[in-house]
Amino acid sequence: MVVHSGRREEEEENVQSEWRLYCVRGEVPVEGNLLEVACHCSSLRSRTSMVVLNVNKALIYLWHGCKAQAHTKEVGRTAANKIKEHALNYFIFYIHSSSGIYFDAHDIFSFTLFSFKDPGSFNFAPRLFILSSSSGDFAATEFVYPARAPSVVSSMPFLQEDLYSAPQPALFLVDNHHEVYLWQGWWPIENKITGSARIRWASDRKSAMETVLQYCKGKNLKKPPPKSYLIHAGLEPLTFTNMFPSWEHREDIAEITEMDTEVSNQITLVEDVLAKLCKTIYPLADLLGQATPRGGRSSEA
Protein backbone atom coordinates (compact mmCIF):
# COMPACT_ATOMS: atom_id res chain seq x y z
CA MET A 1 0.00 0.00 0.00
CA VAL A 2 1.18 3.52 -0.81
CA VAL A 3 -0.17 6.55 1.08
CA HIS A 4 0.37 9.72 -0.95
CA SER A 5 0.25 13.24 0.44
CA GLY A 6 -1.75 16.05 -1.11
CA ARG A 7 -4.88 15.81 -3.25
CA ARG A 8 -5.55 14.14 -6.57
CA GLU A 9 -6.30 17.54 -8.09
CA GLU A 10 -2.74 18.60 -7.34
CA GLU A 11 -1.37 15.51 -9.07
CA GLU A 12 -3.46 16.14 -12.17
CA GLU A 13 -2.32 19.75 -12.31
CA ASN A 14 1.28 18.58 -11.85
CA VAL A 15 2.07 21.26 -9.28
CA GLN A 16 4.24 18.98 -7.14
CA SER A 17 7.91 18.19 -7.66
CA GLU A 18 8.92 15.23 -9.79
CA TRP A 19 10.85 13.89 -6.77
CA ARG A 20 8.87 12.00 -4.13
CA LEU A 21 10.02 10.58 -0.79
CA TYR A 22 8.35 7.71 1.04
CA CYS A 23 9.00 6.28 4.50
CA VAL A 24 8.96 2.49 4.72
CA ARG A 25 6.55 1.13 7.36
CA GLY A 26 5.51 -2.36 8.36
CA GLU A 27 7.60 -5.09 9.96
CA VAL A 28 7.19 -7.98 7.49
CA PRO A 29 7.47 -7.75 3.68
CA VAL A 30 3.87 -8.80 2.94
CA GLU A 31 2.58 -5.98 5.18
CA GLY A 32 4.97 -3.30 4.04
CA ASN A 33 3.59 0.11 3.09
CA LEU A 34 4.95 3.47 2.04
CA LEU A 35 4.02 6.80 3.62
CA GLU A 36 4.81 9.89 1.56
CA VAL A 37 6.68 12.59 3.48
CA ALA A 38 8.13 15.96 2.52
CA CYS A 39 10.92 15.45 0.00
CA HIS A 40 13.66 17.07 2.06
CA CYS A 41 16.75 15.83 3.87
CA SER A 42 15.08 16.70 7.20
CA SER A 43 12.55 13.93 6.50
CA LEU A 44 15.21 11.20 6.51
CA ARG A 45 15.16 8.90 9.53
CA SER A 46 18.21 6.89 10.59
CA ARG A 47 16.08 4.06 12.03
CA THR A 48 14.19 3.21 8.86
CA SER A 49 14.45 2.90 5.09
CA MET A 50 13.15 5.41 2.55
CA VAL A 51 12.12 5.11 -1.08
CA VAL A 52 12.99 8.05 -3.34
CA LEU A 53 11.22 8.30 -6.69
CA ASN A 54 11.63 10.50 -9.72
CA VAL A 55 8.32 10.09 -11.50
CA ASN A 56 9.51 11.71 -14.73
CA LYS A 57 12.88 10.00 -15.13
CA ALA A 58 11.68 6.59 -13.89
CA LEU A 59 14.26 6.34 -11.11
CA ILE A 60 13.92 4.47 -7.82
CA TYR A 61 16.39 4.94 -4.96
CA LEU A 62 16.21 2.80 -1.83
CA TRP A 63 17.87 4.59 1.10
CA HIS A 64 18.72 2.80 4.36
CA GLY A 65 19.37 4.68 7.61
CA CYS A 66 22.46 3.55 9.50
CA LYS A 67 20.30 2.31 12.41
CA ALA A 68 17.70 0.54 10.27
CA GLN A 69 16.94 -3.05 11.28
CA ALA A 70 17.63 -5.87 8.81
CA HIS A 71 13.92 -6.69 8.51
CA THR A 72 13.15 -3.02 7.80
CA LYS A 73 15.61 -3.02 4.91
CA GLU A 74 13.98 -6.18 3.57
CA VAL A 75 10.55 -4.55 3.73
CA GLY A 76 12.01 -1.58 1.84
CA ARG A 77 13.50 -3.81 -0.85
CA THR A 78 10.19 -5.63 -1.29
CA ALA A 79 8.26 -2.37 -1.56
CA ALA A 80 10.70 -0.92 -4.09
CA ASN A 81 10.52 -4.08 -6.21
CA LYS A 82 6.71 -3.97 -6.10
CA ILE A 83 6.82 -0.42 -7.43
CA LYS A 84 9.17 -1.52 -10.16
CA GLU A 85 6.89 -4.43 -11.13
CA HIS A 86 3.60 -2.57 -10.89
CA ALA A 87 4.57 1.03 -11.51
CA LEU A 88 1.51 1.81 -13.62
CA ASN A 89 -0.92 0.61 -10.93
CA TYR A 90 0.85 2.47 -8.12
CA PHE A 91 1.41 5.77 -9.92
CA ILE A 92 -1.14 5.85 -12.72
CA PHE A 93 -1.97 9.50 -12.02
CA TYR A 94 1.67 10.48 -12.64
CA ILE A 95 1.41 9.67 -16.35
CA HIS A 96 1.86 12.75 -18.56
CA SER A 97 0.25 11.62 -21.81
CA SER A 98 0.77 14.98 -23.49
CA SER A 99 4.54 14.65 -23.25
CA GLY A 100 4.63 10.93 -23.90
CA ILE A 101 6.50 10.26 -20.62
CA TYR A 102 5.49 7.12 -18.73
CA PHE A 103 6.69 5.95 -15.33
CA ASP A 104 8.35 2.58 -15.99
CA ALA A 105 11.26 2.09 -13.59
CA HIS A 106 13.94 -0.34 -14.71
CA ASP A 107 16.52 -0.12 -11.95
CA ILE A 108 16.61 0.30 -8.18
CA PHE A 109 19.60 2.04 -6.65
CA SER A 110 20.21 1.11 -3.01
CA PHE A 111 22.52 2.86 -0.57
CA THR A 112 22.97 3.21 3.19
CA LEU A 113 23.81 6.25 5.30
CA PHE A 114 26.80 5.59 7.57
CA SER A 115 27.68 9.13 8.64
CA PHE A 116 25.64 8.91 11.85
CA LYS A 117 28.05 7.37 14.40
CA ASP A 118 25.90 7.09 17.51
CA PRO A 119 27.39 4.21 19.56
CA GLY A 120 24.12 3.63 21.42
CA SER A 121 21.99 0.56 20.83
CA PHE A 122 18.77 1.10 18.87
CA ASN A 123 17.49 -2.45 19.11
CA PHE A 124 14.25 -1.40 20.80
CA ALA A 125 10.69 -0.41 19.99
CA PRO A 126 9.34 2.90 21.31
CA ARG A 127 6.27 2.73 23.53
CA LEU A 128 3.36 5.14 23.81
CA PHE A 129 0.87 5.57 26.67
CA ILE A 130 -2.01 8.00 27.09
CA LEU A 131 -2.35 9.23 30.68
CA SER A 132 -5.83 10.22 31.76
CA SER A 133 -8.45 10.12 34.51
CA SER A 134 -11.39 10.22 32.08
CA SER A 135 -12.49 6.77 33.25
CA GLY A 136 -12.69 7.98 36.84
CA ASP A 137 -9.31 6.72 38.00
CA PHE A 138 -5.99 8.02 36.70
CA ALA A 139 -4.54 5.35 34.40
CA ALA A 140 -1.92 4.77 31.71
CA THR A 141 -3.26 3.04 28.60
CA GLU A 142 -0.73 1.75 26.08
CA PHE A 143 -1.16 2.30 22.35
CA VAL A 144 -0.43 -0.85 20.37
CA TYR A 145 0.96 -0.66 16.83
CA PRO A 146 -1.46 -2.69 14.62
CA ALA A 147 1.33 -3.88 12.30
CA ARG A 148 3.60 -5.04 15.12
CA ALA A 149 5.42 -8.35 14.78
CA PRO A 150 6.45 -9.79 18.19
CA SER A 151 9.61 -11.38 16.83
CA VAL A 152 11.15 -8.16 15.47
CA VAL A 153 11.69 -4.55 16.54
CA SER A 154 9.15 -1.92 15.50
CA SER A 155 11.44 1.08 15.05
CA MET A 156 8.86 3.79 14.24
CA PRO A 157 5.44 2.45 15.21
CA PHE A 158 3.57 5.70 15.91
CA LEU A 159 2.40 8.76 13.99
CA GLN A 160 2.04 12.41 14.94
CA GLU A 161 -1.72 11.95 14.52
CA ASP A 162 -1.76 9.55 17.46
CA LEU A 163 -0.95 12.51 19.69
CA TYR A 164 -2.70 15.37 17.92
CA SER A 165 -5.99 13.56 17.22
CA ALA A 166 -6.56 12.74 20.91
CA PRO A 167 -9.09 14.85 22.87
CA GLN A 168 -7.15 17.85 24.14
CA PRO A 169 -5.54 18.70 26.44
CA ALA A 170 -3.91 15.28 26.45
CA LEU A 171 -0.95 13.77 28.26
CA PHE A 172 1.23 11.09 26.68
CA LEU A 173 4.18 9.13 27.99
CA VAL A 174 6.56 8.41 25.09
CA ASP A 175 9.30 5.90 25.88
CA ASN A 176 12.27 6.15 23.55
CA HIS A 177 14.41 3.83 25.69
CA HIS A 178 17.33 6.24 26.06
CA GLU A 179 14.99 8.96 27.32
CA VAL A 180 11.32 9.28 28.23
CA TYR A 181 9.06 12.19 27.30
CA LEU A 182 5.89 13.54 28.85
CA TRP A 183 4.05 15.21 25.98
CA GLN A 184 1.52 17.83 27.06
CA GLY A 185 -1.28 18.90 24.75
CA TRP A 186 -3.13 22.21 24.50
CA TRP A 187 -6.41 23.77 25.59
CA PRO A 188 -8.52 24.31 22.43
CA ILE A 189 -9.29 28.03 22.35
CA GLU A 190 -12.90 27.40 21.28
CA ASN A 191 -13.61 25.41 24.46
CA LYS A 192 -14.82 27.15 27.60
CA ILE A 193 -12.56 26.15 30.49
CA THR A 194 -14.40 25.73 33.78
CA GLY A 195 -12.80 25.88 37.20
CA SER A 196 -13.44 22.17 37.79
CA ALA A 197 -11.77 21.33 34.47
CA ARG A 198 -8.65 23.25 35.47
CA ILE A 199 -8.54 21.50 38.84
CA ARG A 200 -8.89 18.10 37.18
CA TRP A 201 -6.21 19.01 34.62
CA ALA A 202 -3.78 20.14 37.32
CA SER A 203 -4.34 16.87 39.19
CA ASP A 204 -3.88 14.78 36.04
CA ARG A 205 -0.72 16.69 35.11
CA LYS A 206 0.81 16.12 38.53
CA SER A 207 -0.15 12.42 38.46
CA ALA A 208 1.34 12.10 34.97
CA MET A 209 4.68 13.47 36.14
CA GLU A 210 4.73 11.10 39.09
CA THR A 211 3.84 8.22 36.77
CA VAL A 212 6.64 9.10 34.34
CA LEU A 213 9.24 9.22 37.11
CA GLN A 214 8.09 5.88 38.53
CA TYR A 215 8.07 4.39 35.04
CA CYS A 216 11.67 5.47 34.49
CA LYS A 217 12.76 3.97 37.80
CA GLY A 218 11.17 0.66 36.89
CA LYS A 219 12.68 0.34 33.41
CA ASN A 220 15.96 -1.19 34.57
CA LEU A 221 16.62 -1.49 38.28
CA LYS A 222 20.30 -2.32 37.69
CA LYS A 223 21.04 0.94 35.88
CA PRO A 224 20.37 4.61 36.55
CA PRO A 225 16.88 5.54 35.27
CA PRO A 226 16.70 7.38 31.94
CA LYS A 227 16.07 11.09 32.00
CA SER A 228 12.47 12.22 31.52
CA TYR A 229 11.53 15.49 29.84
CA LEU A 230 8.37 17.58 29.68
CA ILE A 231 7.60 18.92 26.20
CA HIS A 232 4.64 20.87 24.86
CA ALA A 233 2.51 20.52 21.76
CA GLY A 234 3.72 22.70 18.92
CA LEU A 235 7.15 23.18 20.53
CA GLU A 236 8.50 19.64 20.25
CA PRO A 237 12.32 19.34 19.92
CA LEU A 238 14.00 17.55 17.02
CA THR A 239 15.04 14.64 19.24
CA PHE A 240 11.34 13.97 19.78
CA THR A 241 9.95 14.55 16.29
CA ASN A 242 12.59 12.29 14.72
CA MET A 243 10.95 9.36 16.51
CA PHE A 244 8.04 9.60 14.05
CA PRO A 245 8.00 8.78 10.31
CA SER A 246 7.06 12.39 9.55
CA TRP A 247 6.27 15.52 11.50
CA GLU A 248 4.42 18.68 10.50
CA HIS A 249 5.08 21.76 12.60
CA ARG A 250 1.77 23.21 13.74
CA GLU A 251 2.23 26.94 14.12
CA ASP A 252 -1.40 27.33 15.21
CA ILE A 253 -0.85 24.93 18.10
CA ALA A 254 2.47 26.57 18.99
CA GLU A 255 0.72 29.94 19.31
CA ILE A 256 -1.88 28.48 21.68
CA THR A 257 0.79 26.76 23.75
CA GLU A 258 2.89 29.91 24.02
CA MET A 259 -0.02 31.76 25.61
CA ASP A 260 0.85 29.89 28.81
CA THR A 261 3.43 32.02 30.61
CA GLU A 262 5.00 28.93 32.17
CA VAL A 263 5.71 27.26 28.82
CA SER A 264 9.22 27.41 27.37
CA ASN A 265 10.72 26.28 24.08
CA GLN A 266 13.35 24.48 26.13
CA ILE A 267 12.70 20.91 27.19
CA THR A 268 12.55 20.59 30.97
CA LEU A 269 13.26 17.72 33.31
CA VAL A 270 10.00 16.29 34.64
CA GLU A 271 11.45 16.03 38.14
CA ASP A 272 12.21 19.77 38.17
CA VAL A 273 8.69 20.72 37.10
CA LEU A 274 7.15 18.35 39.63
CA ALA A 275 9.31 19.78 42.40
CA LYS A 276 7.90 23.24 41.67
CA LEU A 277 4.34 21.92 41.71
CA CYS A 278 4.88 20.21 45.04
CA LYS A 279 6.59 23.18 46.68
CA THR A 280 4.82 24.28 49.88
CA ILE A 281 7.15 26.89 51.38
CA TYR A 282 8.01 30.14 49.59
CA PRO A 283 10.17 33.17 50.39
CA LEU A 284 8.32 36.42 51.03
CA ALA A 285 9.54 37.91 47.72
CA ASP A 286 7.72 35.17 45.77
CA LEU A 287 4.51 35.76 47.69
CA LEU A 288 4.64 39.49 47.00
CA GLY A 289 5.18 38.95 43.28
CA GLN A 290 2.46 39.29 40.66
CA ALA A 291 2.39 35.61 39.73
CA THR A 292 0.74 33.25 42.19
CA PRO A 293 3.10 30.39 43.16
CA ARG A 294 1.86 27.02 42.00
CA GLY A 295 2.01 24.52 44.81
CA GLY A 296 0.37 23.66 48.10
CA ARG A 297 0.10 25.83 51.17
CA SER A 298 2.28 28.97 51.28
CA SER A 299 4.12 30.63 54.13
CA GLU A 300 7.02 32.97 54.61
CA ALA A 301 10.42 31.27 54.62
N, C-alpha and C positions, 0 to 999 in steps of 0.2 A: 504494500500500500504506500502511496505517495501523498503527503499532505502539502499542498501548495499554499503559499501566502497570496494575499491580494484577491482580486475579483476577476471572474472570467472576462468581464468587459475590458479590463486593463490588458489582458493577454491578447484579446482580439485587436485592440488598438495598438499593440506592440509598444507600450510606453515604458516597459521594464527593460533592464539590461539583458544582453544576451547571455551573461554569466549568471548561473544560479548555484546556490550552496544549500546542501541538505545534510542534516544531522542524522546519523544512523541510530535507530532505536530498536529495541527488541533484543532478547538474549539468545534466541535460537534462530537459525537461518530461515526456517519456514514461517516464522512470525516476525521477521524483520520488516521495518517500515522506515520511511524517510520523511523527516520533518523539515520543510524549507525554512531557512533562517536568513537574516540579512547577509548579503554577500560582501563580507568585510572581514579583515583579519581578526577583529575583535570577537567575531562569532566562533572562531576556532576553539575547540575544547580538547585539552591534552588527554582526557580520560576516555575519549570516544573516537570514532572514525567519521569522516565527512566525505560526501560525494560532491564533486564540483563538476558542473556541466556547462558547456558552451553550446547553446541550442542552435546556433547558426553554423558553427564550424564542425559540429558532430564530434565533440571531444568529451571524454569522460576521464576525470581524475579521481582516484581513490586516495584520500589522505588519512593517515593514521597518527593519532596523538601518541606521544612517547609513553604515556601511562595507560594506553588502551589495552584491555584484556584480549587474550588470544581469541576468545569466542566472539568478541565484539568485531574484531578484524574480519573474522569469517562471515559474520552477518553482513558486514560492509561489502565484502567480495561477492557474496550471493546477490545482494541488492543491485550492485553495479552490473553484474552479468545479466540480471533480469532486465535491466534497462536496455542493455545492449541487444538482448534477444527480442524484446517487445517494445522497442522505442516508439513505434507509431501509436500503440495503445496507451502508453504512459503519457506521451507528450503530443497528442494529436492536435491540440490547439496551438502548438508552436509552429505548425507548418505555414510557410509563407508562399502560397501558390503563385502569387503574382511575380515573385522573383525566381521561382523554380527551385528554391532551396528546401530540402527535406532533411529532417533529423534522422540519420541512420548511422549511429556510432559503430565504428569498426574496431577500435582499440581502447583499452583501459590502461591508463598510466597510474601506477601505484607508488606511493612514497610515504615515508614516515618521518615525523619531526623528532629530532633527537637533541635539540638545543636546550630543552628544559631539563636541568640536571638536579631535580629535587631528590635527595636521597631517601625521603620518607616512603613508607609502604602505602600503596593505594589499592591493596587487595581487600577492599571492604565496600559494602553497599550503604549509602546514606539512609537515614531513617527520618520519618516525619510524623509528628504527633500534633493534633489539635488539642489545646488546653482550654477547658470551658466548664462552667457550672450550669449550663443551660438545662441539664437533666435534673437539677436539684442539688447534686453533689459535685464538687470540683473533681474532674477526672481528665486523664490523658488518653486520647483515643488515637491509635496508630493508623496512618494511611498505608494501604497495601498496594503496591504496584501490580496492576492486573497481568502484565506480561512477565512477571518474575519467574525465574527458573531456580528452584532451590539448590541445584548443584553448581551454579555459577554465580558470579558477582554481578549485581545490577549497578553499574557505575553511575548512571544518571536517570534514576527512576521517576523523578517528579518534574512537574512543569510549574511555571510562574502562576498559571491559572489556578493551581491547587490552593495557593495562598490568597490570591486576589479575588477569587470567586466565592470565598467563604463569607458568611454574614459578618459584617464589620461593626465594631472593632473586634478583631480576632487575635488570638495568641497561638503561635506555633513554636514547638520545639523542633529544631532542625539539627540532627546529629550528623556531623561530617567527620566523625572519628577523631581527627586531630584537634578539632574544636567543636563546640556546641553553641548554637545560636538560639536566642529567644527573639522571634520576629513578632513585632507589635504592629497591629493594623491601625486604621484611622476611624474617626467618627465621621460618618457621612454628613455633610453640611445640611442636607435636606431633612435630616431627622431631628426631631425635637428631643433634647437630652434632659431627662428628668433627674431630680435629685437622687431617687432610688437607683436609677441606672448608673449614675456616677459612683455611688457607694458600692454597688455590685461589681463594677468595673475595677475599682481600686482594690477590692478584695481579691478578685480573680487575678489581677496583675501581680499582687504580692504572692499569692499562692503559686502562680506560674514561676516566679523567680525562685521560690523555695523548692519547687519541683525540679527545676533545671539543675540547681546546685546538688540536690540529692541524686539526681540521675547521673551527673558527672562523677560523683563519689562512688557510685555503684558500677561504673563501667569496667574498671579494672582495679581491684583492691590492692594489687601488688605494685601498682605504679601511681605516681601523682595524678590526680584527676585532670582531665583536659580543661583548658580555659573556656569559660562561657561568656558570651557577649550579647548585649541587648542592642538590637538594631530596629529601625523604624521604616515602615512602608514608604516607598518613594525615595528613601535615602540609603538604600542598601549598598554596602561596599562591594568592590570587585571580587574579593575573596568569597563573598556569598553568592553573587549572581553567576559566577562561573561554575557553580554546582548544578546549574540548570542548562538544558539543551539550548535555550535561547532566553533572552531577557530584554523586555522593552521598558525603557525608562518612562515612568508616568509622572510627567511634570505636574499634572492636576492633583495627583495624590501627594506629591512632594510639597506643594503649596499648602494643602490642608494640614499636613503633618507639621510644617514649620510654624503654623499658628500657635502651637504649644510652646510656651517660653522655655520649657525644660528640655525640649528636644534639641539634639546637636547632630551635626553631620558626622561627628566622630563616633566610632563604635565604643561602647562602654562596658566594662566588666559588670556582669550581673550582680556579683557580690557587693560591688561598690554602690550600685543603685539601691539594692535591698537594704544595705546598712543605713542609707539616708532615710528610707521609708520607715525603718524601725527605730529611728532615733527618737528618744524621749526627753532628753535634756539639752537645752540650747543656751548659748550665751545671751546676755541682755541685748547686745547689738543686733542679733538675728531677730529677736522678738520685736524690736523697735523698727525693723525694716519694713518696706512696703509689701514684700511678698510674705505670705503666710507659710511658715515651715510645715513641711509635709511629714508627719510622724504621729506619735501618740501624744501623751500629755506633755505639756511644756512648763518649764520653770527656769528661773535664773540660775546660771552656773555659778 
